[in-house]
């Protein structure tokens, strides 16, 4: 099993780590009628029930759909990346916002993190709201400068943030491995290098759809969370 995924003690530690990271305050852009947050500590990060296709909803500030060139498209590619590496164990389908187990929203001003996952209950099933920051100007001089000078770096930041937070939505916990998209930088690591590593692998925006951001460790964690029947 991957590091940090072998016991309920490890899962609790990972869940608490996320809890301290995200805090409990309101987030700019959160829908006003957000479903009840799952109360159990273990529900903070846990695999979703995969006995049927997982409904997802990805909002877009401009057109509310994953149109070409939108941040919603980047997030759709990120979700596809996880599903593609699930070895057929996960399936997703578009759904209405009110029915979706996975809901993605884009936020900018007033949001002081790259992204955040919040567990929710949808018809008694564990689900997740994902919030992704689309503004890069206040992420530090190195990140802001790189994103301003290079549109593909900016898209890389949004894409990898989507990939990381969707990983939490699917039950993935933080790791201390720099190679993983699920790495937690509280353990250390060069954040600009983390994004630059992926940026160096793409030449045009469309490459993101086929260039996976997942490591072998990320995939191992995914397959452990969703074992074969």
Secondary structure, 3 states (H helix, E strand, C coil): CCCCCCCHHHHHHHHHHHHHHHCCCCCCCCCCCCCCCCCCHHHCCCCCCCCCCEEEEECCCCCCCCCCCCHHHHHHHHHHHHHHCCCCCCCEEECCCCCCCEEEEEECCCCCCCEEEEEEEECCEEEEEEEEECCCCCCCHHHHHHHHHCHHHHHHHHHHHHHHHHHHHCCCCCECCCCCCCECHHHCCCHHHHHHHHHCCCCCHHHHHCCCCCCHHHHHHHHHHCCCC
